[in-house]
Structures are given as structure tokens and as C-alpha cells.
Amino acid sequence: MNNRQSTTSATATSSRPPHSRAHTLSRRFSALSTAEQGNDDPVDPAEQAVADEIDEIKRYEDFTTIDWVQDAAREQQRRKLRRQERAGFFEREGRLGWRRKAWEAYDAAQGWIVVTLIGSAIGVNAAFLNIITEWLSDIKRGYCTTAFYLNESFCCWGAEDGCAEWHHWSGFWPLNYLLYILFSMLFAFASARLVKSYAPYAAGSGISEIKCIIAGFVMKGFLGFRTLVIKSIGLPLAIASGLSVGKEGPSVHYAVCTGNVISRFFVKYRRNAAKTREILSACAAAGVAVAFGSPIGGVLFSLEEMSSYFPLKTMWRSYFCALVATAVLAAMNPFRTGQLVMFTVRYDRSWHFFEVLFYIVIGIFGGVYGAFVITWNLRAQSFRKKYLSKYPILEATILATATAILCYPNMFLRIDMTESMEILFQECEGGHDFDEICDPRNRTSIIFALLVATLLRTFLVIISYGCKVPAGIFVPSMAIGAAFGRMVGILVQALHEAFPGSAFFSACDANQTCITPGTYAFLGAAAALAGIMHITVSVVVIMFELTGALTYILPTMIVVGVTKAVSERLGKGGIADRMIWFNGFPFLDNKEDHSFGMPASTCMTKDPTCLIVAGISIAEIEAIMALSKFQGFPVVEDLDEKILLGFIGRTELRYALDKAERERMPKRTLCSFKTEHHSSASSEAAPLDLQQFVNATPLTVHPNLPLETTMELFKKLGPRVILVEHRGRLTGLLTVKDCLKYQFQAEALEHPREAGRHGGQEALWQVIRSSATWVADKVRNISGGRLRLGDEQANVAVDSEASQPLRQADEGDGHGDVELEDRREVI
């Protein structure tokens, strides 16, 4: 592969000083080796304890990948050990007492207990976040005189157009405008400061990272307690600041954080990565369920978007977790209306077949919107990482200020996005007429306001999504789609009123309202969500659960289907998939089909660092580990023939060497990776036995195996590394990042980068710096030098450590001396 640096092989010196004492750690096979070799011997509890200790060490290795093959083998050994313990208990006691039966019943039901606790916690958290977010959003415009802690809807309960108890901050609208801007600045500043100071991982949506974590990528702290707390506090502040970001994506993040934190109290989930993955998939479903009030939609979202491995057992866990979370949210009833989300709506009118033409228009808009926003948002992310990574708090504050200034004059942008969707979804009958939106005399002004809202919100989403506050893109996209859909619905309604006798509208009943603009807003929201995420079935079910209207399932399916077709034609992957690609996470999407026509040997690491089976000292092994950052080493017979004998992980090797150091073994002590080689050593110099840490049956492939098949092995089985061997001789090794590097290179050749784009970014940055310098000079001159905005001598931060997880990941998985191409240069 291009730019690949060949690694050097380990050599062993021929002369060794004699040892006066024999040193050995163990002569037993490891639990892993025993399982993978098909050995049915009893499991040694001490051996299993060593394997569990190594697993605990691996849990804290940041930016590495989980080997699902090894994890499955270790879990099989744990089950075997439990069966042995149960059989031994029965032989000793003669029967199973009630305490033992109670313990076994608890152990069997532990999964459901954990899921119930997690679902309850997610539901409670979602209810409180809904209440706090609504109050913070309303406090920017006024306050309740009867109880300051009430938002406008609770203060004016039952009133449609406000009440005397709710007071605006002033009767002078410019002052209200100024206070609106100041509150937005304050909320954005507080959210960004919390994220930067206490939990940087709480920024953003988190969906793309969670997809990688569920697939086996380790990101220490991303699902930790501190991230959960800061995400839960910063999210209402970010939403209330008016930034064009949503809470539905972050809902998945805090739900998965909740599941990770609670499950760690149970040994079964703390040890087993596969069971933890099951819980995280269930939590992702619950997060979407409480965000949209859609438990079935949440399960389908986890299946369609989040999980690369979703067996039937995981589906049941996800269903139950989403059910519990939604039930708790419904019991708390945060809106006091019985609705789980604010924009729930019910339609009592059907649709007509002539409207399908307009539904197709909405579907096309959804696909174009998704492709446009993804493309330009990635460019904005590239600019942000290159130039703005040093100023995350200032960036978020300025964005919130600009958003407040631009949005306040527009009645659909001034209010919270969920509230605007509630208004746009409503039918015109029943007394719902926000700012006379249903008045035919205001049709022109309403259409213009909706058009401005659509265009301006799209621009704000592009530049806001990705700033360093908790931020999702679901609801902003749905709000954009709802504004466009309502605009289309009003135009169709006006067209029908202009030509009521036309054959095109012959299906309409003259005695009933024919066109319902609210349904077009509803379909527009579905189209935009499907366009930005590239999901279909889950969107249809979510929108159905929001409306409860069986009659609108077919129109929703039509719109989402058209959106999907247009999206696939204009781009590959939704915003979460593109963010994985942009950040360089080692993730192979099982939804992608590849056709490279190349063998596996094309992108493998040739001449990897190897360890010979015997005759190598502790000092030499430590020197090899110090010079390389690989996560494992093939074990070969000798360095000439390279007959493959097994594979040893870096963590296992480090554990064995640390244990040898604690036992004060000399550095010149020889090591052996296979018991039968001990006989060649002198009885006075018994080698350090490392056989129990060797995987004697690693996954291997032929060099001519198609690369596409090798990638399927990574997707389906989930190994950390695949060794390439020909007739028993090692020829190279493959990791997920090897496959991704080749894929990125192939895509770069197919879609060459656009010329002049980086020059445009540099010019934009110079404009921003010049403007900032001018403002800073003015403030300093006016204040007589007492006030200074920032450090005028600060250098531009071209890169940030937070944007470099891939570089660390490459150092941790397979072969760290090769880095993936930095995708910021190809955006």
C-alpha cells in the first residue's frame, strides 16, 4: 500500500548467559487458547481469573478495538466454569438449597433487572430535561408572575393566545429584543464552558461515536458518568440558546451513557463486552423512544442505524428498555397533556391521490436538503477543526448571538423548534391559528416567512451542527422540512381555491375541506429527517407513532421512499456515517457493498513485527514493544521460514512481562511461547513460559482471498486482526484500518478533491481574523486599554487534540506507524 512503512522483524541473539535459577509463570493453556482449540478439559479457576484480569486491563485501553472472536471464546469459558461450579456444589451438598436457587434465579434475571433500571433512569432524565428546556426557552421572552419557575404554557394553562399572568420583560420591543439576545449568549456560553471544562466528549450529537463503540471501538470516557452529567446539563442550555441544534441525537448519547454507567455495577456486564453491546443497543432504542415518544420507532432506529450486530435477543432487550423508558416518561407527563412530545398531532381527514404529485415534490426536497446540508456541513466542520478549534466557547457564543439576531424578527424562528413544529403540524380547524397562519388574507406574508425560515434555518444548521455544545440535527431538520411542507401545503390550498372546478381536483368534496396544509408540514418533516440520516423504515414508524394516523402511512412511505432514492443518487451515507468517515474512526459499515476486484494481499501490512517461538529474552521483547505500538505480534517458528504458530496480544504480553518483573526475573531470561520448546533449554535456564497467553488458532486467510470477502469477515465476526498466510507461512496481517485506508484511497481516486477549496477557506479565515482584530482594537480604544478581547498575539490553532482520535487509534490497533489520510484535506 502507498506510504506504508515496512516493519522490522525481531531477532534473537545466539549467545545467552546461563541462568542459575529456573523461572516460569505457568505451564497451562490459557482459557482463550483452550476454547479456540476445541479443548473440552475442565477450566482452571486460577487461569480464568488471569483472563478476567487481562479483560479488566483491556477495558481501559483507549482508542483500541474489541476482538469479538476472543470475547466470545472467553465468555464460553466463563459459562463452562459456572457449570463446573454448579456441578461441584451439587456433588458437595447433594442438592441445591434455596439460597443457591435464589442466586441462580437472580443471575438469570439480571439482564431484565438491568434493563428495567436503565429504562426508568432514561425516562426520568428525559422528563426533567423536557421541563427544564421549555422553561429556559420561554424565559428569554418573559416570565410568569404567579410562579417564576413555570413556563408560558403552564402559566397560561388552557389559554390559546397568552394570558395576563405571563409578562414580557418589557413593553418596549427593542429592549425585549436585546434581552432575547443576551439570554441566548448566556445560555450558549454556559453550555460551551461546561463542555470544555468538564466533559469535552459531551459536545455534538454522539451518534456516530456510539455506532463505532457498539461495533467495538473503545473510547474511554465517552460514555462515562461525567459525560452523562454535563450532557444532561448542557443540552437544555444549548437548546434554549436558540442555536439550530436539536436534543434528539444527544438523547441517544445520554441514554447510552446511562446504560453504561448503571450496567458497570453488575459484574456480568462489566466483564463481558458482548453483553455490554447488547445493553448499549437497547439504550440507543430507548433514547429515540423518549425523544419522539416512539418506542417501536426507537427499536427500529437502533436496528437500522446504530447496531452492526442485532440478534433477536438484543431486539427483545431493546423493546423492553424502550417500553420502560416511555412508560416512565408517560407517567411523569412533563407537558401535562398526556403527550410524550410537544409536537404530537392527530389528523381526522384523509388524503387524495392527486396529492401524490406534491408528496413527490416534498420527497425530492428531502433528498436534496440532506445531500446539500451534509456536503456543506462537512466543509464547515473542516474549517472549524482547522481554524476554530482553539476558540470553542467564543464560537458557540457568537453563533448563538448571530442566530438570535437573525431569528427574532421571524415568527417561526423566534420560538423553539419543537413548538414551531407543533404549530405547523396543526389543522386550521379547532381554534389553532398561531399569528393568523390560517387566515387566507395573510397567505403571501406567511409563505414568505416560511420560505425565509426554511433557507435561514438551513444555513444555521450547516454552521451550527458540530460546534462544541450538545447538539443534534434531527429536530432542526424536521423543523426545516415542516416549514417547507407547510409552504407547499398553503400553495396547493391556494391553487385549489383558485381552480375549484378543475378536473385535477375532482376528488375533492365541495362540502369539506380538501387540502390540509398541516399534513404537508408533517410529511416535510419526515422527508428532511430521512434525507439527513438516510433511514427509511424507522422514520415511517416514528411519524406514525407521532400522529397515530393509519391513513397517512402510505403518503409517508411515498415521501420517504422518494427521499431515499434522491439521497442515494446525490451522496453516500447519512450525516452520522459521513461524520465517522470525517473523523477517521475504524468502522466498516455493513450497509455498504464494495467492489474492489483486488486480493487481500493488496492492503495488508507486509513483513509485520514477529516474535520467534523460543530463544528471545525479556529485554529483547521489551525493546520490540518500546519501538512499536502494535496491538499484537504474530508468533513464528523462525524468522526465515516464518511458519505461523499463533498470535499474542500486546496487553497479554505486557501483563506477563510485568508479572515477571514483580517476581524479579532477570531481563536476560529467555521466553518461550510453546511448551514443547522447553526441552531444548538447559535445566538450569528454564525459559519464561508465555504459552498460556498465545492465541494458537488466530483467524487466517489466503493472500488471494478477495478483499471484499475479507471485509465481510471483519463485519460479521469482528476480529481485531486477520493474519495472511500461504501454506503455513506468514505473509502479512490485516486490520479494519488497513481496509479503510484502501477504501479511502480508492474513493479519492474516483472523486478527486476540488481545486481551490482550501484557498477559499484561508481567505474566509483571514476575513474573520481581520474583523476580530478590528473589533478588539475598537473595544480597546473606547475603553482606554482597560478592556481587551482575547490574546492578540495568539497563534492560529491548525489542529486540535480532540480532532485526532484516529492517530491515537492507529497507534493502538495492529500497526501504529501507518496513519489514515486526514479527511479534512479532502472535504
N, C-alpha and C positions, 0 to 999 in steps of 0.2 A: 504493500500500500504506500501511497505517496507520503513523504515527510515522516516515514517511520524509522525510528532508530532501532537498530538491531541490539539485542541484549547479549551480554556475555555470559558464558556458562561457568558454573562453579568448578573449580579444580581442587583436587586434593593432593597434598604433599605426600611423597612416598616415605619419608622418614618420620617416625613418630617416637618420641621418648617413651620408655616403658613406664607403666603405672604400677605403683606399689599396692594400690587398693582397687578392688572392683567396684564399679559404680553402675547402678541400674535403677530405673524408675519403676518399670513394670514389664512383665513378660506376657501380659494378657492382650487379647484383641480388644479394640475399642467397641463400644456399643454400636457405633455407626458402622464400623467395618463388619461386625458380626451380622447386622441386619442386612447390609447390602450384599454380603456374600451368601445370604440364604442360610446361615448357620442357625440351627434350632437349639443350641445349647442354652442352658439356663443363664439368665442375665445376672451378672455380679453387681450387687447394690453399690459397692465402692466404685466400680467402673462407671455406673450410671451417675453417681454423684459427681465424678470428674467431668462427664459430658454435660451435666446440668450447669456446673460451674463455668465451663467454657461458653455455654449458651448465654449465661448472665453477662460475661465479658463482652460477647458479641453484640449484646443489646445496646451497649453504649458506644459502639463504633460508628462514628458519624460519616455520612456520605458513602456508605457501602451498600451492597445489595444482599438480600437474603437468598441463600441457596435452598429453594423449596424441596429439592430432592433430599438433601441432608436433613432438613427439618422433618420431613415425613418419616424418614428412617429412624430418627431419634424418638419421634412420637410413638412409633410402633414398638420400640424398645421399652418406653415408659409403660405402655399398656401391658406388655409382656411381664414386666416387673410387678405391676399391680396384680396381675393374675397369679403370679407366683406367691405374692404376699397373702392373697386371699386363700390360696390353696394351703399354704403353711399355717395360717390362722385356723382353718378348719381342721387340719390334722392335729394341731395342739389342743384346741378347745373341744373338738368333737362336734361342735355346732356353731352357728352364727348367732350371737346374742343380740339383744335389742339395740345395744349401743352400736354394734357393728352394722346392723341393718339400717339404723338411722343415719349413720355416716355414709353408707353407700347410697341411700336414697338422696341425701343432700348432695353428694358428689354427682349423681346422675342428673339432678335438677338444677345444678349450679348455673348452667348456661341460661336457663329461663329466669332464674333469680337475677343474674347479672343484667340481662336484657330488660327486665322489669324496672330495676333500679335506674338504669341508664335512660330508658324511655321516660320515666317520671321526672328525672332531673332535666331532661331536654324540654319537656312540656312546661315545667315551672319556669325555666330560664326564658323560654320563648314568650310566655305570658308577660313576665316582668319587662322584657325588652320592648314588647309592643306598647305597653303602657308608658314607659319612660320615653320612647321615641315620639309618641304622639304629643306628650306634654312639652318636650323640648322643641318640637316643630311649631307648636302653637304659641309658645312663649315669645317667639320672635315678633309676633303680630299683636300681642295683647296679653291680658291676664284676667282671671276670674275673681271678682270682688268678694264672692261668698266663700271661696276656698282657693287659695293661691295654687294649691297642688293639683287642681282639676284642669284638664284641657278644655278646649272650646266645646266639643261635643258633649262632654259630661256636664259642663257648666250650664249649657243651654239644652238640657235633655228634653227631647220632644219638639223643639223648635226647629223649623226648617231654615230660617234666614237670620240666625243670630238671636240675641236676647239682651236685655238691659244689664244682666249680671256680667256679661263679657264686655270688658272695656279695652279699646285700643290704647296704646301707650300715650297717644296724643290725638287731639282733633286736627292737628296741623300735619298734613300728609308728608311734607318733606322731612319732618322730624321722625315720623314713623319709618320712612324710607331709610334714614340714617341709622336708626336703631336696628332695623332689619339687617342692614349690612354689618353693623358692629357685632350683633349676636352671631351671625354666620362666621365672622372672623374668629370670634372667641371659641366657638364650638370646634371649628376646624383646627385651630391652634392647639386646643386641649387634646383632641384626639391624636394628632400627629406627635405631640410631645410625649404622650403616654406610650405610643408605639415605639418611638425612637429610644426612649429612656429605659423601658422595662421589657418590651417583647417585640423586637423587630419582625418576628415571624407572624405577628398579628395583622400586618399590613396586607392589603389586597383581598382577593376572594378566597384563595386557598384550595380551590377545586383541583387545579392542575397538579399541585403538590400532593394532594391527598390521593389522586389517581396513581401517582408514582409510588406513594407509600403503601397503598393497598397491593400494588404489584410487587412490592418487596424492596423498595428503596428506603434506606434509613436516613431520616433527617432528625437528629437529636434536638428535642425542644420544640419541634413544630406542633406537636400535639400535647404539650406539657400543661401543667396547671397554670403557670404564669401566662402563657399564651391564651388560655381559656378566660382568665380573669380580664386581661387587657382587651381581648376581643369583645367580651361582653360589655365592657365599659365604653370602649372607644367606638363601637358600632352605632349606638344611639346618637352619640355626639357627631359622628361623620354624617349620618342621615339627616340630622337636624340642621347641620351646617348648610344644607341646600346643595351640596356637591351632587353632581349627576351620577350617583352611585346608589346601589341597592343593598338590601340586607339579606336577600335570599341566598346568594352564594356564600357569604360569611355564616349564614345559618348552618350550612353543611359543615363548615370548619368548626364552629363552636360545638356542634353536636358530636362530631368525631372526637374532638378534644375531650368532651365529657365522657364518651365511651372509653377512651384510652385511659383517662385518669381513674375512673371507677374500676375498670377491669384489672388494673395493676394491683388492686388489693386482694385479688384472688390468684393463688399460686398457679392454677391450671392455665390462666391466661397470661400470667407473667412469664411463664416458661415457653409457651407454645406460640410461635409466630403464626401458624395456620389458624389457630383458634382466635387469635387477636385480629387477623384479617377478616374473619367471619363477623366479629363484633363491629369492626370499623365499617364494613359494608352495610350492616344493619343500621348503624348510626347515621350514615350518609342518607339512607332512606328516610329515617326519622327527621333529619334536618330539613329535607324538602317537604316532608309531610306537614310540619308545623309552620313552614314558611308560606305554603299555599293552601293549607287546610285540606291536603290531598294525600291521604295515606297510601292508596293504591298507586297514585302517580309517583309518590316517593319511592316505592319499591321498584317500579319500572324505571325510574330515573337511575337508581343505583345499578340496576341490571344493564341498562342501555348505555350509560355514560361513565359510571365510576369504576365498576369492577371488571377486571380481566378474567376473574375466576368466580363463577356464581352458581354453585351447585344447589340442588333442591333444599338441602338443609339450611344454607345461607338465606334462601328465599323465605323460608318459614321464620327464621330469626328476624329478618328484615321486616316481614309483615307484622310480627308481634311487636317489635320495637316501635314501628310507625303507629300501630294501633294504640299502644300505651301512651306514647307521646301526644298523639292527637286527642285521646280521651282526657288526659290531664289538662291540656290546653282548653278543651271544651268545658271541662268542669270549672276552671278558673274564669272562663268567659271574660277575657280582658276588655272587650268592646261593649259588654252588657247588651248585646243584641242577639246572642246565640250564634253569631257568625265567627268562624275561625280566623278569617282575614277580612280586612275592611272592604275590599272590592268584590266580595261575593254578590252575585246578582241572579235573578230569576227572570226568564222570558216566558211569556204565555202566548206568543204568536209564532206561527210557523214561517217558513221561507218559501220563495217561489223559484222555479227552475231558471227563469230569466236572470236571476241574480247571480247565477254561477259565473257569468261573464265578469262581473265585478269582483267576485271572490277570487278569480284567477288573477285579476289586476293586483289585489291585495297580496296574494301569494308571491307574485313576481316582485313586488316591493320588498317583501320579507327577505327573499333571497338576495336581492341587490343590496339591501341595507346591511345584511350580515357580512357579505363579502367586502363592502366598502368600509365598514367600521373595523373589521379585523385587519384589513390591509393597512389602514392609516393609523390604527391604534398601535400596531407593532412598530410603525415608524416613530410614533410618539414615544413608545417605550424605549426604542433605540436612542432617541435624542435624550430622554430622561436619564438613562444609565450613563451616557457618555458625558453629559454636561451638568445635570442637575442632581446627581447622587449625593453631592455634598450639602445640599440645601433642602432636605425633605420637608422640614417644618415650614420654612418660608414658602416653598412651592405650594403646599396644601393650603396655607392661609391665603396666598394670593389667588389661587384658583377659587376658593370659596368666596372671596371678596368680589372677584370678577363675575362669578356666577350670580351672586346676589344682585349686583348692579344690573346685569343683563336680564335677569328673570323677573324682577319685581314688577316691571310695567306690564308683563303678560299675565293674564289671569289664570292661565293653565300652567305656567311655570312657577308662579309665585307660591302656590300651595304644594304640599307634599305630594310625591308622585303616586303613592297608593290612593290618596284622596282624589287626585285628578282622574285616576282610572275609575274609581267608584262613580264619579260624575259622568265620565264619558261613556261608561257601560250602560247607564240608566236609560230606560224608555222615557219618552216625553210625557206620557200619561202618568197620573198618580201624584201630581204636585211637585215633581222633581224638575226644577228649572233653574240651575245654577247660573247666575248672571244672565238670565233670559236666553240661555243657549238654544232653547226650543222655539223661540219667537221667530217666525218667518221674516219679520222685518229686520232682524239682526243677522240674517244669513250671510251677507257679504263680509261683515266685520268678524263673525265667528269663523268663517272659512279662512280669512286672512290670519286670524290669531292662531288657528290650528296649524296652518302652514308654517308660520314663524316658529311655533312651538316645536314642530317636527324638525325643522332644519337646525334651529339653535340647540335643541337638546341633543341632536346627533353630533354636532360639533363638540359640545361639552362632554359627552360620553367619551369621545375619542381622546380628548386631552386629560380627562379626569380619571378614567379607569387605569389603575396602575400607580397612582400616587400613594404615598406611604401612610394611608389610613385604611381601616377595614372597609372594603369596597367590593360590591358585587355589580353585575351587569344585567341580571335578569330583569328586575323591575324597571330600570331606565329604558331598556329595550322594549319592554311591554308598554311603557308609557308612550314611547315614540310611535310604536305600532298602533296604539289606541288612538292617538291624535290623528295619525294619517287615516286610519279606518273610519273614524267619525267624520273626517272631512269628506271622504269618498261617499259615506252614507248620506250626508247632507246634500251633496251634489246629485246623487241618484234620486233622493227625495224631491229635490227641486226639478229634476228632469221629468219625473212622473207627474208633478203638479203642472208642469208646462204642457205636457202632452198626455193627458189622462186617457184620451180615446185611442192612443196608438196601439197597433197590434202587438207591439213589443210588450206592453203592459196589460194585455188582455186577461192574464191570470188574476189580476187584482180584483178584489171585491169592492164595488163602489161604496158600500156601506161600512167598510172597515179600513183602518189604516193599513196601507200596503207596505211601505218601507219603514223599517225600524233602524235608524242610524246607530243606535247603541249596539246592535249585533255586529255591525261592521267594525266598530271600535274593538269589540271582543275578538273578532277574527283577526283584526290587525295586530292585536297584542300577541295572539298565538303565532302569527306569521313571523313577527320580529323575534320572538323567543326561539322559534325553530331555526330561524336564519342565523342567529348569533351563536347558537350552541350545536347546530347540526343534529338535533334529535327530533324524533317524529312521534312514536307511539306514546311516550311519556307526556309529551306536550298535549296530545289529544285527550288523554285521560285526565291530566291536571285541569285543563279547561272545562272538561265535562264535569268534574267534581266541583269546580268553582260555580258553575251555573246550574247544574242539575237538570239541564235541558237535553233530553234524549234527541229531540228533533234537530238539534244543531251539531250532532256528532258528524253527520255526513259533510256539511259545509266545512267544519273544522278539518276533517280528513282531506278534503279537496285542497284547502288553503295550505295546509302543512305539506301535502304531497307536492304541490307546485313549488313551494318554498324550497323543499329538499332538492328537487330537480335543478332549480336555478342555482342553488348554493353549490351543489356538486359540480355544476358546469363552470362556475366562476372561481372556485377555490377548493382547497382540500383541508377538511377538518374544521371543527368549531374553534371558538376563541380559547377554550381550555387546552385543546390539542395543540394549537399554534403556540400557546404560551409554554407548553412543555418543550416544544421544538426550539423556541426562542431562548429559553433558559438553559437548554442543553442537558435536561435530565435524561438518564438512561432508561427510556421507556419505549417498548415496542408495542404499538397499538394493534390489537388483534382484529380491528375493523379494517385495517389496510391490507390490500393484496399487492404483492410485489412481483415483478417480472424482470430480473436482472440478467438471467441467462449465463451466470458465472458460477464456478465451483466455490466451495467453502474456503479453499486454499487462497483465493484471491485476496481476502481481507484478514486472514489470520495473522497472528504475531509469529513470525518465523524466529527460530533459534531462541526460544524463551530460556530464562534462567532456570537451570535444573539442579537438583541435588542428587548425588550418587548414593546408592543404597547403603554403602558401608565405606569406612575409611576416611571420613571427613570429621574434623574436630568441631567442638563447640565454638571456638574462636572463629573458625572459618565460616560457620553458619551465621554467626552474629555479624561478621563483616559483610556477607552477602545481603543480609536483611537491612543493614545500615545503608548500603549502596543502592538498593532497590526498594520501591514502595509497592511491590506487587502484593496481592492478597492471597497468593498461594504459589506453590512450586511443584512442578512435576518431579517425581522420583523415578530415576532411571538406573539401569544396570551399570552402565558406564557411559562416559561422555563421547565415546567414538560411535558405538552402535546405537545408543540411546533407546535400548529396549525398555518400554514403558512398564513400570511396576505399580504405580499409584500416584496419588496427589495428596499433598499435605497443605492445609490452610495456614496462613500467617498467624492467625490467632492461636491455633493449636500449637504451632511451633514455638511461638513466644511464651505460651503458658508452660510448655515443657522446659524450655531453657531457663525461665525464671525459677521454676521449681528446682532445677539442678543447681542454680546459683544459691538458692536458700539452703540447699544441702551441702554447700561449699565444695562443689566439684571443680576440679581444675579446668581451666579453659582448654587445655590440650587434650582433654578426654575425648576419645573417639565416639562417634554416634553411629547407630545402625537403625535402618528403617525396616528391617526384615529379620525375623528370629533366626532363620537358617544360616545367616551370615555370621552368627556369633562364633561358630566353631572355628572359623579362620583366625580368630583373635586369640591372643595368649591368655591363659587363665589368670595371669597377673594383671591383665589390662582389659577386663571385660568392658565392652562399649556401653554407652548410654542407649538404652533401648527406647526407640520412639515409634515402634510399630503400632502401638495402640492408637496413635494419632493420625495414622495414614489411612486414607480412603483407598482401599485396594481395588475398588471397582468404579472408577470415575467414568462419567459419560464420555464416550469417544465416537468420532465419526471418521469416515474416509475423506481424504483430501478432495476427491472428485464429487462428493455429495453436493447437490445444488444448494446454493446459498439460501434460496427461498425455503427449502426444507429445514436447513439449519436454524433459520429464524423461527420457523414454526416450533421447533424443539424448545427454543427459549421461551416462546409464548405459552406453550401447552404444559411443559414440565417445570420451567422456571429454575434451571441450574444457574449457578454463578459463573461457571466456566465450562466449556466443552473442549476437550483435548482432541487434536487431529493426529491420527496415527495411520501408518501404512505398513501392513504386515508386522505389526507389533512395535514398529519404530516410531518414536515421537517426531512429528514434523512441525508442529506448531500448536497454538491454542487460540480459542475464540471466546470473547465476552460479548455482552449486549452492546457495549460501546463500539466494539470493532464493527459490528453490523451497522450500527447507526452512522458511524463515520463514513462507511462506504455508501450508505443510502444518501447522506447529505451531499457527498461529492457528486453522486450521480444526479441528484436534483439540481445542484449548482451548475452542472454542465448542460442540463436540459433547460434550465431557466437562468441564464446569466444575469448578473446583477446590473441594475440600471446605472448608466453613466451619469455623473454629475450630481447624484443624490447627496453624497457626503459634502460636496461643496455647498449645497443648499442648506444643510444642517449647520455648517460652520458659519455661513452668512447669517442665519437666524440667531445663532448664539451670540455673534458679535452685536447684533441689534439689541438683544436682551441685555448684554453686558453694558453697552453704551447707555441704554435707558436707565439701568440700575445705577450706574455711575453718576448720571445727570441728576437723578432724584436724590442720591446720597449727598451730592455737592450742594444741592439747593437746601436740603434739611440742615446741613452743617452750617451753611452761611446764614440761614434765617435764625438758627439757634445760637449763633456766635461761637460755634465749635463745641457747645455743650452736648449736643446730640450727634451721634454717628451711627449710620446704618451699616452694620456688618464690618468686616475687615477688608479695607480697600486693597490691601496687599495680598489677599488670599489668592492662591493659585486655583485654577480650574481643576476639579477632580475628574479625571478622564475615566477612571474605573472605581468601582466600589467593591469592598469585600463581599457585601451581601449579594452582589450580582455574579459571583464567581463560584457557585456550588459545583459546577461541572469540573473545574480544575481540581478541586479537592476530591470530587468523586472519582476522577480518573486516577488520582494517586492511590485510591483505595480499592480499585477493582480490577484485578487482572494485570494491567500494565500501565503504571502511572507516568511513564516517561513519554507517553503519546497523548496529546490533548485534542479534543474535538475542536473543529473550527468554530471560532467565535461568531455566533449568528448575528451579532449586532452589525457586522460588516456586510451582511448580505440582505439586510432588511431594506 
